[in-house]
Amino acid sequence: MVEKSFQILKKIIERPILRLLDFNKHFQVCCDASGTAIGAIHSQEDKCVAYFSENLNDGRQKYSSYGKEFYVVVQALKHWRHYFLCNEFVLFSDNSALQYIMQQHRLNHKHAKWVEYLQSYTFLLKYISGHANRVADALSRRALLL
């Protein structure tokens, strides 16, 4: 599975993938987290615009899977803030519980801070199965490949 994801990622990197954005069309963000890293893809019309990945420090590696998935969402929005602040977008995550984060009444301090940060954006959070989220999955597991 990791090898297949890596091959898909190599194909994306080999082609010229960055493109000019059309601000009249919706943006998409796909996020994923693994045990040691996070990854996100910024796309438009299913074509990759940009991507990033980050290794998690020891403290963040201890987050629950929900916490890691939430963290990658926040980091992706911070990373591409200038694109998303004034535009609607669709955010894809393979953690189904994140769909309900804005409706939760009891949050720990860190998650409450992140929810407050998310409220400055206009987006739709959608669940995408981990199997369908291959490219972001490959970015979040990049550290394992190295």
C-alpha positions as CSV (number, residue, x, y, z in Angstrom):
1,M,0.0,0.0,0.0
2,V,2.8,2.4,0.9
3,E,4.7,1.6,-2.3
4,K,1.6,2.1,-4.4
5,S,1.0,5.5,-2.8
6,F,4.6,6.5,-3.3
7,Q,4.4,5.6,-7.0
8,I,1.3,7.8,-7.4
9,L,3.1,10.6,-5.6
10,K,6.2,10.2,-7.9
11,K,3.9,10.6,-11.0
12,I,2.4,13.8,-9.6
13,I,5.8,15.3,-8.9
14,E,7.3,14.3,-12.3
15,R,4.7,16.3,-14.1
16,P,4.3,20.1,-14.0
17,I,1.6,20.3,-11.4
18,L,1.4,23.9,-10.2
19,R,-1.1,25.9,-12.1
20,L,-2.6,29.3,-11.9
21,L,-5.7,29.5,-9.8
22,D,-9.1,30.6,-11.0
23,F,-10.6,32.5,-8.0
24,N,-14.1,32.1,-9.5
25,K,-14.0,28.4,-8.9
26,H,-14.0,26.5,-5.6
27,F,-10.8,25.2,-4.0
28,Q,-10.3,21.7,-2.5
29,V,-8.0,20.6,0.3
30,C,-7.3,17.0,1.1
31,C,-5.6,16.3,4.4
32,D,-4.2,13.2,6.1
33,A,-2.1,12.3,9.1
34,S,-0.1,9.3,9.9
35,G,1.7,8.4,13.2
36,T,4.7,10.5,12.5
37,A,3.8,13.1,9.8
38,I,1.0,15.1,8.2
39,G,0.3,15.9,4.5
40,A,-2.1,18.1,2.6
41,I,-3.0,18.8,-1.1
42,H,-4.4,22.1,-2.3
43,S,-6.3,21.5,-5.6
44,Q,-8.8,23.0,-7.9
45,E,-11.0,20.9,-10.3
46,D,-9.1,17.8,-9.0
47,K,-5.8,19.2,-10.3
48,C,-3.0,19.8,-7.7
49,V,-2.0,23.4,-7.1
50,A,0.3,22.9,-4.1
51,Y,1.1,20.4,-1.4
52,F,3.0,20.2,1.8
53,S,4.0,17.7,4.5
54,E,5.5,18.0,7.9
55,N,7.0,15.6,10.4
56,L,5.4,15.6,13.8
57,N,7.5,16.3,16.8
58,D,7.4,13.9,19.8
59,G,4.6,15.8,21.5
60,R,2.3,15.8,18.5
61,Q,3.0,12.1,17.8
62,K,1.3,11.4,21.0
63,Y,-2.0,13.1,19.8
64,S,-4.9,10.8,19.2
65,S,-5.7,10.0,15.5
66,Y,-8.5,12.5,15.8
67,G,-6.1,15.2,17.2
68,K,-3.6,14.5,14.4
69,E,-6.3,14.8,11.7
70,F,-7.6,18.0,13.3
71,Y,-4.0,19.4,13.5
72,V,-3.4,18.8,9.8
73,V,-6.6,20.6,8.9
74,V,-5.5,23.6,11.0
75,Q,-1.9,23.5,9.5
76,A,-3.2,23.3,5.9
77,L,-5.4,26.3,6.5
78,K,-2.6,28.3,8.0
79,H,-0.3,27.2,5.2
80,W,-2.6,28.5,2.4
81,R,-4.5,31.1,4.5
82,H,-4.1,33.7,1.7
83,Y,-6.1,31.6,-0.7
84,F,-8.9,30.4,1.6
85,L,-9.7,33.4,3.8
86,C,-12.0,35.1,1.3
87,N,-13.0,32.1,-0.8
88,E,-15.3,29.1,-0.1
89,F,-13.6,25.7,-0.3
90,V,-14.2,22.0,0.3
91,L,-12.1,20.3,2.9
92,F,-11.6,16.5,2.7
93,S,-10.5,14.4,5.6
94,D,-10.5,10.6,6.2
95,N,-11.6,11.1,9.8
96,S,-15.4,11.0,9.8
97,A,-15.7,12.5,13.3
98,L,-14.2,15.8,12.1
99,Q,-17.4,16.5,10.2
100,Y,-19.1,17.4,13.5
101,I,-16.4,19.4,15.1
102,M,-18.3,22.7,14.8
103,Q,-21.3,21.2,16.6
104,Q,-19.5,19.8,19.6
105,H,-20.2,21.5,22.9
106,R,-17.4,20.1,25.1
107,L,-13.9,20.6,23.7
108,N,-10.5,20.7,25.4
109,H,-8.7,24.0,25.4
110,K,-6.5,23.2,22.3
111,H,-9.4,22.0,20.2
112,A,-11.6,25.0,21.2
113,K,-8.8,27.3,20.0
114,W,-8.6,25.4,16.7
115,V,-12.4,25.6,16.3
116,E,-12.3,29.3,16.9
117,Y,-9.6,29.6,14.2
118,L,-11.7,27.6,11.7
119,Q,-14.6,29.9,12.2
120,S,-12.8,32.6,10.1
121,Y,-13.2,30.4,7.0
122,T,-16.1,29.4,4.9
123,F,-15.8,25.7,4.0
124,L,-17.6,22.4,3.8
125,L,-15.9,19.5,5.5
126,K,-16.5,16.2,3.8
127,Y,-15.4,12.7,4.7
128,I,-13.3,10.8,2.2
129,S,-12.3,7.3,2.7
130,G,-8.6,6.7,3.4
131,H,-8.5,4.5,0.3
132,A,-9.7,7.4,-1.9
133,N,-7.3,9.9,-0.2
134,R,-4.1,8.3,-1.7
135,V,-2.1,11.4,-2.5
136,A,-2.5,13.1,0.9
137,D,-2.0,9.7,2.4
138,A,1.4,9.4,0.6
139,L,2.5,12.8,1.8
140,S,1.7,12.0,5.4
141,R,3.7,8.8,5.2
142,R,6.7,10.3,3.4
143,A,8.8,10.0,6.6
144,L,8.3,6.2,6.5
145,L,9.6,6.0,3.0
146,L,12.7,7.9,3.8
